[in-house]
């Protein structure tokens, strides 16, 4: 399968509107899907935005429990 065919398959798969998108509709679901996937690919390639710090924490490090665990 060619790269272009793989991209087209991704667009066609994503062009099916999510419930939230179907509520407001779309004039061109395939163009919308292409834009969403392109933006996603860019973010994936960048991994993290410049001038930001990626923190790895677990939920117990971020939340103070309100009651003791059972």
C-alpha positions as protocol buffer text, in pm:
chain_id: "A"
residue {
  index: 1
  type: UNK
  ca { x: 0 y: 0 z: 0 }
}
residue {
  index: 2
  type: UNK
  ca { x: 140 y: 338 z: -98 }
}
residue {
  index: 3
  type: UNK
  ca { x: 185 y: 625 z: 146 }
}
residue {
  index: 4
  type: UNK
  ca { x: -82 y: 825 z: -39 }
}
residue {
  index: 5
  type: UNK
  ca { x: -326 y: 533 z: -21 }
}
residue {
  index: 6
  type: UNK
  ca { x: -259 y: 491 z: 350 }
}
residue {
  index: 7
  type: UNK
  ca { x: -327 y: 863 z: 404 }
}
residue {
  index: 8
  type: UNK
  ca { x: -649 y: 839 z: 202 }
}
residue {
  index: 9
  type: UNK
  ca { x: -760 y: 541 z: 412 }
}
residue {
  index: 10
  type: UNK
  ca { x: -696 y: 741 z: 729 }
}
residue {
  index: 11
  type: UNK
  ca { x: -895 y: 1037 z: 596 }
}
residue {
  index: 12
  type: UNK
  ca { x: -1187 y: 819 z: 490 }
}
residue {
  index: 13
  type: UNK
  ca { x: -1187 y: 647 z: 829 }
}
residue {
  index: 14
  type: UNK
  ca { x: -1178 y: 980 z: 1017 }
}
residue {
  index: 15
  type: UNK
  ca { x: -1434 y: 1144 z: 788 }
}
residue {
  index: 16
  type: UNK
  ca { x: -1714 y: 959 z: 968 }
}
residue {
  index: 17
  type: UNK
  ca { x: -1832 y: 1232 z: 1203 }
}
residue {
  index: 18
  type: UNK
  ca { x: -1816 y: 1181 z: 1576 }
}
residue {
  index: 19
  type: UNK
  ca { x: -2147 y: 1238 z: 1760 }
}
residue {
  index: 20
  type: UNK
  ca { x: -2034 y: 1584 z: 1872 }
}
residue {
  index: 21
  type: UNK
  ca { x: -1938 y: 1674 z: 1515 }
}
residue {
  index: 22
  type: UNK
  ca { x: -2260 y: 1532 z: 1369 }
}
residue {
  index: 23
  type: UNK
  ca { x: -2460 y: 1758 z: 1600 }
}
residue {
  index: 24
  type: UNK
  ca { x: -2319 y: 2069 z: 1435 }
}
residue {
  index: 25
  type: UNK
  ca { x: -2257 y: 1907 z: 1096 }
}
residue {
  index: 26
  type: UNK
  ca { x: -1977 y: 1952 z: 847 }
}
residue {
  index: 27
  type: UNK
  ca { x: -1980 y: 2096 z: 494 }
}
residue {
  index: 28
  type: UNK
  ca { x: -1685 y: 1876 z: 395 }
}
residue {
  index: 29
  type: UNK
  ca { x: -1611 y: 1587 z: 634 }
}
residue {
  index: 30
  type: UNK
  ca { x: -1316 y: 1463 z: 426 }
}
residue {
  index: 31
  type: UNK
  ca { x: -1145 y: 1805 z: 426 }
}
residue {
  index: 32
  type: UNK
  ca { x: -1213 y: 1834 z: 798 }
}
residue {
  index: 33
  type: UNK
  ca { x: -1066 y: 1487 z: 855 }
}
residue {
  index: 34
  type: UNK
  ca { x: -759 y: 1573 z: 650 }
}
residue {
  index: 35
  type: UNK
  ca { x: -699 y: 1889 z: 851 }
}
residue {
  index: 36
  type: UNK
  ca { x: -744 y: 1706 z: 1183 }
}
residue {
  index: 37
  type: UNK
  ca { x: -505 y: 1428 z: 1082 }
}
residue {
  index: 38
  type: UNK
  ca { x: -245 y: 1672 z: 947 }
}
residue {
  index: 39
  type: UNK
  ca { x: -250 y: 1868 z: 1274 }
}
residue {
  index: 40
  type: UNK
  ca { x: -229 y: 1545 z: 1471 }
}
residue {
  index: 41
  type: UNK
  ca { x: 70 y: 1426 z: 1267 }
}
residue {
  index: 42
  type: UNK
  ca { x: 250 y: 1756 z: 1328 }
}
residue {
  index: 43
  type: UNK
  ca { x: 192 y: 1733 z: 1703 }
}
residue {
  index: 44
  type: UNK
  ca { x: 308 y: 1370 z: 1702 }
}
residue {
  index: 45
  type: UNK
  ca { x: 625 y: 1461 z: 1512 }
}
residue {
  index: 46
  type: UNK
  ca { x: 704 y: 1740 z: 1760 }
}
residue {
  index: 47
  type: UNK
  ca { x: 634 y: 1515 z: 2061 }
}
residue {
  index: 48
  type: UNK
  ca { x: 635 y: 1818 z: 2292 }
}
residue {
  index: 49
  type: UNK
  ca { x: 607 y: 2182 z: 2205 }
}
residue {
  index: 50
  type: UNK
  ca { x: 922 y: 2393 z: 2223 }
}
residue {
  index: 51
  type: UNK
  ca { x: 971 y: 2577 z: 2553 }
}
residue {
  index: 52
  type: UNK
  ca { x: 756 y: 2330 z: 2746 }
}
residue {
  index: 53
  type: UNK
  ca { x: 835 y: 2060 z: 2997 }
}
residue {
  index: 54
  type: UNK
  ca { x: 673 y: 1720 z: 2987 }
}
residue {
  index: 55
  type: UNK
  ca { x: 610 y: 1587 z: 3337 }
}
residue {
  index: 56
  type: UNK
  ca { x: 549 y: 1222 z: 3415 }
}
residue {
  index: 57
  type: UNK
  ca { x: 348 y: 1182 z: 3734 }
}
residue {
  index: 58
  type: UNK
  ca { x: 105 y: 929 z: 3867 }
}
residue {
  index: 59
  type: UNK
  ca { x: -237 y: 1022 z: 4001 }
}
residue {
  index: 60
  type: UNK
  ca { x: -126 y: 968 z: 4361 }
}
residue {
  index: 61
  type: UNK
  ca { x: 140 y: 1236 z: 4308 }
}
residue {
  index: 62
  type: UNK
  ca { x: -112 y: 1492 z: 4183 }
}
residue {
  index: 63
  type: UNK
  ca { x: -419 y: 1444 z: 4402 }
}
residue {
  index: 64
  type: UNK
  ca { x: -458 y: 1469 z: 4776 }
}
residue {
  index: 65
  type: UNK
  ca { x: -695 y: 1190 z: 4882 }
}
residue {
  index: 66
  type: UNK
  ca { x: -1004 y: 1313 z: 5062 }
}
residue {
  index: 67
  type: UNK
  ca { x: -1046 y: 988 z: 5254 }
}
residue {
  index: 68
  type: UNK
  ca { x: -818 y: 700 z: 5340 }
}
residue {
  index: 69
  type: UNK
  ca { x: -817 y: 408 z: 5096 }
}
residue {
  index: 70
  type: UNK
  ca { x: -1028 y: 103 z: 5185 }
}
